[in-house]
Amino acid sequence: ALHAAYVRVGCYFSAVASGAAWLSGAAKPVVKALRKYGTNLGTALQLAQFRDDAASQDAALWLARSAQEKLRGSIMGHLQGSAALKGMRRLAHRVERSCAHNLQELLRKPENAAIKGLTFSDVDSMEQMLEDLYLRPDESSGGRFELKGMGFRRDQVSDEGLQWLIARGLADDALPASKEPAPSWPPEGPKAALQFASKCVGKELVAVNGNLDGERLSQPASSDLVREEVVRLFKSGGKRLRPVLTLLTARATGATEA
């Protein structure tokens, strides 16, 4: 589950946070700290969606707490006063609080009485596992990395798999109805923290949202169905957390407007 959560969300947040810091010219220790912040926050957000599972809530709680710690200490010392960095810490703090509240409610149920929480050793092992998942081609002792899988290599199996995905995505078949509605965060959860953090980069976020124009972005597509889906996707909202995190990281690490 931890590996899946990292692949689903953690790696994206890791790339966003560390990439924005790197583009801003931040020092290597700062980039590394922000990479770990993004990894932990993204993985925590994914695990936190399983609100009926105590183990997932416990893991998300610790990861969110660890994400906050990555933004403290001497490495981030000269950046501590920035509103953007405070907003990033607050976002992780709200995830932690939300999971702690939910975990407390779960543990009150008789069927969860025997559940034990993670130890500090468990948390260290969890973080090490996430760190091991990070690909470092430039740090490998064996030379060149051979990336495998769809999108990394061309062979018959990969090409057939890619064609199947494309055909499935363009099919007219109706998607199966969800068995249960998507979980929503409580009012005091991460959504409130995100709204607060967005105020720090409000001007830049308006410009980003202006560029996320589905009508314009769909024009290059040769398929009418693809164009319709692109427009629908952008009109549905969402997909705004990573742009906010990118802007906050850039602001916190002193990026100047190009």
Summary of the structure (lengths in Angstrom):
residues: 258
radius of gyration: 20.2
end to end distance: 39.8
largest distance: 57.1
contacts: 705
relative contact order: 0.14
helix: 68%
strand: 1%
